[in-house]
Every structure is written in structure tokens, then in C-alpha cells.
Amino acid sequence: MKKLMVGMALTATLATAVTPGFGSIGGNQEKAYAAAAVTYKVTASKLNVRSGAGTTYGIIGSVVKGQTLSVMSKSGSWYKINYNGRTGYVSSDYVQASGTATPPAESTTYTVTASTLNVRSGAGTNYASIGSVKKGQKLSVVSKSGSWYKINYNGRTGYVSSDYVQASGTATPPAESTTYTVTASTLNVRSGAGTNYASIGSVTKGQKLSVVSKSGSWYKINYNGRTGYVSSDYVQASATTSPKLVVDSFKTLGNAQQVILVTADNYDTKSAKIQTFEKVDGKWKQVLTANGVLGQKGFALSKKEGDMESPTGKYTIGTAFGRYANPGTKLPYRKITANDVWVDDSKSSLYNTWQQKPANGRWTSAENMDIPAYDYGFVINYNESRTPGKGSAIFFHVGTNYTAGCTATSKEQVVSILKWLNPEKNPVIIQSPVSELDKY
């Protein structure tokens, strides 16, 4: 089980060297930042350092309480730091600034490619639209958070989907295709993206092309081992290579636009893979992948009270809970108190419900809710009919070893999923061995 994160001091100092993949930070930004002398205190006894700004990136190390770090910039809810001579990222959720300055963020200019693109108040479609931008409009991008760009929008902070924004002056790969077919009888291949460039050869009607990227109205291709360009007016996409997501095959999702998928290699393993998916503009996109754990005995063929197995099936999401304040979820949230219990007495009329002590004869057994495993989590709406003996207290919560029948992952991931879940998107959780996903 992940330890509760408490206390760590970070002193922000600026590194002026260029870090691979990012621009250098210097000049007036450097002076302003250095002058601020901001000190950061992180509420973690041990905090993961990741290779990118998100929990989906790999862990490259960790920092401990009292360690001094060099903070370079902020990207969404993540701080970019110098970590043992390389670039790392730590979650700002567990960092508290004692000064007033904000680390400088990398900026560039991007161009909108969609006819109309919503600008949202946060990095996700669950955030409110605060306006829109048009095709061809230039944007001042501050940072990237997952698949979202943070921008300056009319003097305030906004977020736009990176799927519909192109870095100015750079070629963009075709959205979904890598194999194209020539439609002209003969098509010149040129040395550059324009008719003013020399012809280096030609291709004929029906010939397949390996397209690398698109620049304006020209496709960059691999031509006889060298780079060439052909007009996109005479080339047609003939195949798509967008990887098909597992949820694309599901037939039972109904109006659900958010899915948490929990899978295991078989019924008997306690180790699980947790993936989250969200439907955006009619297409499913993967949001997160994490390791998780199930009941000590794995998945249940037929769940029974006390069997130490997690139920399979598709379920709606219930109340979010925690021993601390709401971490930012849009789900109904209930803060746990010392008297809170979940009744697991099959003979009680209150079986499989959240109650408060004392029992006063209403039940003979109940699970204490005020425990570290329930620092944060949500109710999986299992056995809503409260059939005696069919199982109770099925949650998604904090844990890294095994559970008594719930699903668990690290606290960092639980909080991330809680923040992502949006009841307006009718989220569901599906739990299944990989071999039985065709049921859904």
C-alpha cells in the first residue's frame, strides 16, 4: 500500500543549460525567476520523478523529504526539474510553494487546424468551454499536459486539444494513414514541397506510397531510399493505421463516454492492468494505463461474501470518498469519519450500505472505512440489489499488494482517475480476464 505523502522541501533554482527536447531558459526569465527565490515544499515522504508530465510516463527515480531540487518550469499540474543531470517531472499536487513566482514555461506558436476549436478551462473535455478559436488562428502555447496544450487566451489561461493544433513551420504527419495510392497516370516526385523543386523521378497510377508527413498540399514520401515530395491532389489514402483500441470492439457501452477497464491474464491472478478511455468527438481515446491489484484470489466466477475475489462485469460508478478533502473529483464526494462503516453482515437489512456506528443491533459485522486503503477511492456499484451473501463493499481504492475483493492502485493514480471522472459522461468500470473481453 502506498505510504501517505507528507512533507518535503524543494528549493527552486534555475538551470540555464539546454535540456534535450526543450529550449533553454535565460535572459529576463532567468533573472525574474532567480530573484523570486521561491521555495517549494512537497507533501510527500517519497515522491516519484517521471520522464514526462503525467502519470502515464515511466518512473525514473524518486526524491525524499528535505531534498533540494532545481525547478525549471511548470507544465499543467507538473513541475519540470533537473534530476541527476536529466529532465524529470514531479506532480505539483504534492508541492506547495512558499513564494509567489511561477516557474517559466516553454512557449511557441501553433496554428489551429480545425474549423472551430473549443478553448476549455482545464485539460480535458470535461472542463467548461470558455471560448473558441478558428482554423488558421495562431496560438501562444505555454505548455503541454497529456494531449492538451495550455494557451494564453484573451488574457487568461485556456486549454485546447493538441489533435487540432499544428506547430507553426513544421510538417504534420497524416492523421490516420501511412499507405497512399497514386491516382494520376504519372506523378512527378520532387526534391521539395513545391513545383519549383526539381523532379527526381515519377510514380504511376495505382502505385503505393509510404507517406512520412504532410507539408501544405504536399506529401513527403520515401522514394527509392531518398526523400521526395508528391502533390496531395493526386494521392489517395488507401489504408488506415490508427491502432484499434480494445473499447472500439465493445458493444455494451451504451451512452458511456468514459470507461475504466480492469483486466487480468486469468481468473487466478491478483495482478491487474488498469486502463482509462474517453470518447472525444465520437472517437475513443486512451487516457491512462497503470498497474493495479485485485482480490487476493483474483477474479470471481461468482462473487460471494468473504471469498477474497474481485467481481467481474460492467458496473456504474458510485460515490467518491476519502479521508481527506475532495481532491478535485466531479463525482459526489463523501469525507470519511471515524464512525463510518460499510455493513457486510448478510443478515442485516442494511447489508452492503454505508452506515455510521454505533451498530445498536442493526448489524453484527461491518468494515471500518477510516483506514489508509480508503484515503481516496470510489464505490463500484456492485450488488445494488443487496442480495445476501453475494458480496459487499466493492470499491476502487488505494493499494499495491492485494485486496479483499476490491480493485486498487497507487494513491497517485486513484487521485488522477478521480479528477478525470465526470458523471455527465456516464462512466463505467469493466472488470474481466483478457480472454473474456468479447462479452462486452
C-alpha positions as CSV (number, residue, x, y, z in Angstrom):
1,M,0.0,0.0,0.0
2,K,1.3,3.4,-0.9
3,K,2.5,5.4,2.0
4,L,0.7,8.7,2.8
5,M,2.7,11.5,1.3
6,V,3.9,14.1,3.9
7,G,6.5,16.9,3.7
8,M,9.5,17.6,1.5
9,A,11.2,20.8,0.9
10,L,12.3,21.9,-2.6
11,T,14.4,24.9,-3.3
12,A,13.8,26.2,-6.8
13,T,17.0,27.2,-8.7
14,L,17.2,27.8,-12.4
15,A,19.3,25.8,-14.8
16,T,20.3,27.7,-17.9
17,A,21.6,24.8,-19.9
18,V,19.6,23.4,-22.8
19,T,17.8,20.2,-21.8
20,P,17.2,17.8,-24.7
21,G,13.7,18.3,-26.1
22,F,13.3,21.7,-24.5
23,G,14.6,25.2,-25.1
24,S,17.0,26.9,-22.7
25,I,15.6,29.3,-20.0
26,G,17.5,32.5,-19.7
27,G,17.5,36.3,-20.1
28,N,14.8,38.2,-18.3
29,Q,13.0,34.9,-17.4
30,E,16.1,33.7,-15.6
31,K,16.6,37.0,-13.8
32,A,13.0,37.2,-12.7
33,Y,12.9,33.6,-11.6
34,A,16.2,33.7,-9.7
35,A,15.2,36.9,-8.0
36,A,12.0,35.4,-6.7
37,A,13.9,32.7,-4.7
38,V,10.8,30.5,-4.5
39,T,11.0,27.5,-2.1
40,Y,8.7,24.6,-2.7
41,K,7.6,22.1,0.0
42,V,6.3,18.8,-1.2
43,T,3.7,16.9,0.9
44,A,5.4,13.5,0.2
45,S,7.8,11.4,2.2
46,K,8.7,9.8,-1.2
47,L,7.7,11.4,-4.5
48,N,8.1,9.7,-7.9
49,V,10.1,11.5,-10.6
50,R,8.7,10.7,-14.0
51,S,10.1,11.0,-17.6
52,G,7.1,13.2,-18.7
53,A,4.4,15.4,-17.3
54,G,1.8,12.8,-16.4
55,T,1.3,9.5,-14.5
56,T,1.4,7.6,-17.8
57,Y,5.1,8.3,-18.1
58,G,7.7,6.0,-16.6
59,I,9.3,6.5,-13.2
60,I,13.0,7.4,-13.5
61,G,13.6,7.8,-9.8
62,S,12.3,9.5,-6.6
63,V,13.0,12.3,-4.2
64,V,12.7,12.3,-0.5
65,K,11.8,14.6,2.2
66,G,14.1,17.6,2.5
67,Q,15.8,17.1,-0.8
68,T,16.7,20.2,-2.8
69,L,15.7,20.2,-6.5
70,S,16.2,22.5,-9.4
71,V,12.7,23.5,-10.7
72,M,12.8,24.7,-14.3
73,S,9.1,25.2,-15.3
74,K,5.6,24.1,-14.8
75,S,3.5,22.1,-17.4
76,G,-0.1,21.7,-16.4
77,S,0.0,20.2,-12.9
78,W,3.6,19.0,-13.2
79,Y,6.9,20.7,-12.3
80,K,9.9,20.1,-14.7
81,I,13.1,19.6,-12.7
82,N,16.7,18.8,-13.2
83,Y,17.1,15.2,-11.8
84,N,20.6,13.7,-11.7
85,G,21.6,15.6,-14.8
86,R,18.5,14.7,-16.8
87,T,15.0,16.1,-17.1
88,G,12.3,14.8,-14.8
89,Y,8.8,15.8,-13.7
90,V,7.1,15.8,-10.3
91,S,3.4,16.2,-9.5
92,S,2.5,19.7,-8.3
93,D,-0.4,18.2,-6.4
94,Y,2.1,17.3,-3.7
95,V,4.2,20.5,-3.9
96,Q,3.4,23.7,-2.0
97,A,5.0,27.0,-3.0
98,S,6.1,29.3,-0.2
99,G,6.9,32.1,-2.6
100,T,4.8,33.9,-5.3
101,A,6.7,33.3,-8.5
102,T,5.7,30.8,-11.1
103,P,8.4,28.9,-12.9
104,P,8.7,30.0,-16.6
105,A,7.2,27.7,-19.1
106,E,8.3,26.9,-22.6
107,S,6.4,28.9,-25.3
108,T,5.9,28.6,-29.0
109,T,3.4,29.5,-31.7
110,Y,0.9,27.0,-33.1
111,T,-1.8,27.1,-35.7
112,V,-5.4,25.8,-35.4
113,T,-6.3,23.1,-38.0
114,A,-10.0,22.6,-37.0
115,S,-12.7,24.9,-38.4
116,T,-13.7,25.7,-34.9
117,L,-11.9,24.5,-31.8
118,N,-13.2,24.9,-28.2
119,V,-10.9,26.5,-25.6
120,R,-11.5,24.9,-22.2
121,S,-10.8,25.9,-18.6
122,G,-8.8,22.7,-18.0
123,A,-7.0,19.9,-19.8
124,G,-10.0,17.8,-20.7
125,T,-13.3,17.7,-22.4
126,N,-15.0,17.5,-19.0
127,Y,-13.9,21.2,-18.4
128,A,-16.2,24.1,-19.4
129,S,-15.7,25.8,-22.8
130,I,-14.5,29.4,-22.2
131,G,-14.5,30.3,-25.9
132,S,-13.2,29.1,-29.3
133,V,-10.6,29.7,-31.9
134,K,-10.8,29.4,-35.7
135,K,-8.9,27.5,-38.4
136,G,-5.6,29.2,-39.2
137,Q,-5.6,31.2,-35.9
138,K,-2.2,31.5,-34.2
139,L,-2.0,30.4,-30.6
140,S,0.6,31.1,-27.9
141,V,1.3,27.7,-26.3
142,V,2.7,27.7,-22.8
143,S,3.0,24.0,-22.1
144,K,1.6,20.6,-22.9
145,S,-0.4,18.4,-20.5
146,G,-1.2,15.0,-21.9
147,S,-3.0,15.6,-25.2
148,W,-3.8,19.2,-24.3
149,Y,-2.0,22.5,-24.9
150,K,-2.1,25.2,-22.3
151,I,-2.5,28.6,-24.1
152,N,-2.9,32.3,-23.4
153,Y,-6.5,33.1,-24.4
154,N,-7.7,36.7,-24.2
155,G,-5.6,37.4,-21.2
156,R,-6.5,34.2,-19.3
157,T,-5.4,30.5,-19.3
158,G,-7.1,28.1,-21.6
159,Y,-6.6,24.6,-23.0
160,V,-7.1,23.2,-26.5
161,S,-6.8,19.6,-27.8
162,S,-3.4,19.0,-29.4
163,D,-5.1,16.9,-32.0
164,Y,-6.3,20.0,-33.8
165,V,-3.3,22.2,-33.4
166,Q,-0.1,22.2,-35.5
167,A,3.3,23.7,-34.6
168,S,3.9,26.6,-37.0
169,G,6.6,25.9,-39.6
170,T,6.6,22.1,-39.1
171,A,5.2,19.3,-41.1
172,T,2.3,17.3,-39.7
173,P,2.0,13.5,-40.3
174,P,-1.2,12.5,-41.9
175,A,-3.8,11.9,-39.2
176,E,-4.6,8.3,-39.8
177,S,-2.8,6.9,-42.9
178,T,0.6,5.8,-43.9
179,T,-0.1,4.0,-47.1
180,Y,-1.4,6.0,-50.1
181,T,-2.3,5.2,-53.7
182,V,-1.4,7.3,-56.7
183,T,-4.5,8.4,-58.7
184,A,-2.7,10.2,-61.6
185,S,-1.4,8.3,-64.7
186,T,2.0,9.7,-64.0
187,L,3.0,11.8,-61.0
188,N,6.3,13.7,-60.5
189,V,8.3,13.2,-57.4
190,R,10.1,16.4,-56.5
191,S,13.0,17.2,-54.2
192,G,11.0,19.7,-52.2
193,A,7.4,20.6,-51.3
194,G,6.5,22.6,-54.5
195,T,6.5,22.6,-58.3
196,N,9.6,24.9,-58.2
197,Y,11.7,22.0,-56.9
198,A,13.4,19.6,-59.4
199,S,11.8,16.3,-60.4
200,I,13.8,13.4,-59.1
201,G,11.5,10.7,-60.7
202,S,7.9,9.7,-61.0
203,V,5.3,7.3,-59.8
204,T,2.4,5.8,-61.7
205,K,-1.4,5.3,-61.2
206,G,-2.1,2.6,-58.6
207,Q,1.4,2.7,-57.1
208,K,1.5,2.5,-53.3
209,L,3.4,5.2,-51.5
210,S,4.9,5.3,-48.0
211,V,3.9,8.8,-46.7
212,V,6.1,10.2,-43.9
213,S,4.3,13.6,-43.3
214,K,2.3,16.4,-44.9
215,S,3.5,19.9,-45.6
216,G,0.8,22.1,-47.0
217,S,-0.6,20.4,-50.1
218,W,2.4,18.1,-50.4
219,Y,3.2,14.6,-49.1
220,K,6.7,13.8,-48.0
221,I,7.5,10.2,-49.1
222,N,10.2,7.6,-49.1
223,Y,11.2,7.3,-52.8
224,N,13.9,4.7,-53.8
225,G,15.7,5.2,-50.5
226,R,15.6,9.0,-50.5
227,T,13.2,11.7,-49.5
228,G,10.7,13.0,-52.1
229,Y,7.5,15.1,-52.3
230,V,4.3,14.5,-54.3
231,S,1.2,16.7,-54.7
232,S,-1.6,15.5,-52.4
233,D,-4.1,16.4,-55.2
234,Y,-3.1,13.2,-57.0
235,V,-2.7,10.8,-54.0
236,Q,-5.5,9.0,-52.1
237,A,-5.3,7.4,-48.7
238,S,-5.7,3.7,-49.2
239,A,-5.3,2.3,-45.7
240,T,-5.5,3.4,-42.1
241,T,-3.1,2.6,-39.4
242,S,-4.6,4.1,-36.3
243,P,-4.3,1.4,-33.6
244,K,-7.7,0.0,-32.7
245,L,-8.4,0.3,-29.1
246,V,-10.0,-2.5,-27.1
247,V,-13.0,-0.4,-26.3
248,D,-13.7,0.1,-30.1
249,S,-14.9,-3.5,-30.1
250,F,-17.2,-3.3,-27.1
251,K,-21.0,-3.5,-27.9
252,T,-22.4,-3.0,-24.4
253,L,-21.2,0.6,-23.5
254,G,-24.5,2.3,-24.3
255,N,-24.2,6.1,-23.6
256,A,-21.0,5.7,-21.6
257,Q,-18.3,8.1,-22.7
258,Q,-15.7,7.2,-20.0
259,V,-14.5,3.6,-19.4
260,I,-12.2,2.2,-16.7
261,L,-11.0,-1.2,-17.9
262,V,-9.5,-3.6,-15.4
263,T,-8.0,-6.7,-16.9
264,A,-6.0,-9.7,-15.7
265,D,-4.3,-12.6,-17.6
266,N,-6.6,-15.1,-15.9
267,Y,-9.0,-15.6,-13.1
268,D,-6.4,-16.7,-10.5
269,T,-4.0,-13.7,-10.6
270,K,-4.2,-10.7,-8.3
271,S,-2.2,-8.5,-10.7
272,A,-4.3,-6.3,-13.0
273,K,-3.8,-3.8,-15.7
274,I,-5.9,-0.6,-15.4
275,Q,-6.7,1.5,-18.5
276,T,-9.0,4.5,-18.9
277,F,-10.7,5.6,-22.1
278,E,-12.7,8.6,-23.1
279,K,-14.9,9.3,-26.1
280,V,-14.0,12.6,-27.8
281,D,-15.8,13.8,-30.9
282,G,-17.2,10.3,-31.4
283,K,-13.9,8.5,-31.1
284,W,-12.4,6.6,-28.2
285,K,-9.0,7.8,-26.9
286,Q,-6.9,6.2,-24.3
287,V,-6.1,8.4,-21.3
288,L,-4.2,6.4,-18.7
289,T,-2.5,3.0,-18.2
290,A,-1.5,1.8,-14.7
291,N,-0.7,-1.3,-12.7
292,G,-3.2,-2.5,-10.2
293,V,-4.3,-5.3,-7.9
294,L,-7.4,-7.4,-7.4
295,G,-8.6,-9.6,-4.6
296,Q,-6.0,-11.9,-3.1
297,K,-7.5,-14.8,-5.1
298,G,-8.0,-12.9,-8.3
299,F,-11.3,-12.6,-10.2
300,A,-14.5,-14.4,-9.1
301,L,-16.6,-16.6,-11.4
302,S,-19.4,-16.0,-9.0
303,K,-18.7,-13.5,-6.2
304,K,-19.5,-14.5,-2.6
305,E,-19.1,-12.6,0.6
306,G,-15.6,-13.1,2.1
307,D,-14.2,-15.1,-0.9
308,M,-11.3,-12.6,-1.3
309,E,-12.1,-12.3,-5.0
310,S,-13.0,-9.3,-7.2
311,P,-16.2,-9.4,-9.2
312,T,-16.1,-9.4,-13.0
313,G,-18.6,-7.5,-15.0
314,K,-19.6,-3.9,-16.1
315,Y,-20.7,-1.5,-13.4
316,T,-21.6,2.1,-13.0
317,I,-19.5,4.4,-10.7
318,G,-20.9,5.4,-7.3
319,T,-19.9,7.9,-4.7
320,A,-16.3,9.0,-4.4
321,F,-14.8,9.0,-0.9
322,G,-11.7,9.8,1.1
323,R,-10.3,10.5,4.5
324,Y,-9.3,14.0,3.3
325,A,-10.9,16.9,1.4
326,N,-12.2,16.4,-2.1
327,P,-9.1,16.1,-4.4
328,G,-11.0,17.6,-7.3
329,T,-13.4,15.0,-8.5
330,K,-16.7,15.9,-10.1
331,L,-18.3,12.8,-8.6
332,P,-20.4,13.2,-5.4
333,Y,-17.8,13.1,-2.7
334,R,-18.1,11.9,0.9
335,K,-15.4,12.5,3.5
336,I,-14.9,9.5,5.8
337,T,-15.2,9.9,9.6
338,A,-14.1,7.7,12.4
339,N,-17.6,6.4,12.8
340,D,-18.1,5.4,9.1
341,V,-18.5,1.7,8.3
342,W,-19.8,-0.5,5.4
343,V,-22.1,-3.2,6.6
344,D,-21.0,-6.7,5.4
345,D,-23.5,-8.7,7.6
346,S,-25.6,-10.6,5.1
347,K,-28.4,-11.0,7.6
348,S,-28.7,-7.3,8.2
349,S,-31.4,-5.2,6.4
350,L,-28.5,-2.7,5.9
351,Y,-26.3,-5.2,4.1
352,N,-24.0,-3.6,1.5
353,T,-24.6,0.0,2.6
354,W,-22.6,2.8,4.1
355,Q,-23.6,3.4,7.7
356,Q,-22.3,5.0,10.9
357,K,-21.5,3.5,14.3
358,P,-22.8,2.5,16.8
359,A,-24.5,-0.6,15.4
360,N,-27.2,-0.6,18.1
361,G,-28.2,-4.1,17.0
362,R,-28.6,-3.1,13.3
363,W,-25.7,-5.4,12.2
364,T,-23.2,-7.8,13.7
365,S,-20.3,-7.1,11.4
366,A,-19.2,-4.1,9.3
367,E,-16.0,-2.9,7.6
368,N,-14.2,0.2,9.1
369,M,-13.9,2.9,6.5
370,D,-11.4,5.1,8.3
371,I,-8.3,3.2,7.1
372,P,-5.3,4.2,4.8
373,A,-6.6,2.0,1.9
374,Y,-9.6,4.4,1.7
375,D,-7.5,7.6,1.7
376,Y,-9.2,8.1,-1.7
377,G,-11.5,5.9,-3.8
378,F,-14.9,5.4,-5.2
379,V,-17.7,2.9,-4.9
380,I,-18.2,0.3,-7.6
381,N,-21.9,-0.2,-7.9
382,Y,-21.8,-3.9,-7.4
383,N,-24.7,-5.9,-5.9
384,E,-27.0,-2.9,-5.9
385,S,-29.9,-5.2,-5.1
386,R,-28.1,-6.1,-1.9
387,T,-28.6,-9.9,-2.4
388,P,-27.5,-11.5,0.9
389,G,-24.1,-13.3,0.6
390,K,-23.4,-12.0,-2.9
391,G,-20.7,-9.6,-1.8
392,S,-20.4,-6.1,-0.3
393,A,-18.1,-3.1,0.0
394,I,-16.6,-3.3,-3.6
395,F,-14.5,-0.3,-4.1
396,F,-11.8,1.2,-6.3
397,H,-9.2,2.4,-3.8
398,V,-5.6,2.8,-2.7
399,G,-3.4,-0.3,-2.6
400,T,-0.5,-2.1,-4.2
401,N,-0.4,-5.6,-2.8
402,Y,-3.9,-7.2,-2.9
403,T,-7.4,-6.6,-1.7
404,A,-10.3,-8.5,-0.1
405,G,-12.3,-8.2,-3.3
406,C,-11.9,-4.6,-4.5
407,T,-9.6,-3.1,-7.2
408,A,-6.7,-1.0,-6.1
409,T,-3.8,1.0,-7.4
410,S,-1.4,3.7,-6.2
411,K,-2.8,6.8,-4.5
412,E,-1.3,8.9,-7.2
413,Q,-3.3,7.0,-9.8
414,V,-6.5,6.9,-7.8
415,V,-6.4,10.7,-7.4
416,S,-5.7,11.1,-11.1
417,I,-8.7,8.9,-12.1
418,L,-11.0,10.7,-9.6
419,K,-10.1,14.1,-11.1
420,W,-10.8,12.7,-14.6
421,L,-14.1,11.0,-13.9
422,N,-17.1,13.1,-15.0
423,P,-20.7,11.8,-14.1
424,E,-22.0,13.7,-17.1
425,K,-20.1,11.2,-19.3
426,N,-21.8,8.2,-17.7
427,P,-18.6,6.4,-16.7
428,V,-18.5,2.7,-16.2
429,I,-15.9,0.2,-15.0
430,I,-15.4,-3.1,-16.7
431,Q,-13.5,-5.9,-14.9
432,S,-12.6,-9.1,-16.8
433,P,-9.9,-11.6,-17.7
434,V,-8.5,-10.7,-21.1
435,S,-9.9,-13.9,-22.6
436,E,-13.5,-12.8,-21.9
437,L,-13.4,-9.2,-23.2
438,D,-15.6,-10.2,-26.1
439,K,-18.5,-10.3,-23.7
440,Y,-18.6,-6.6,-23.7
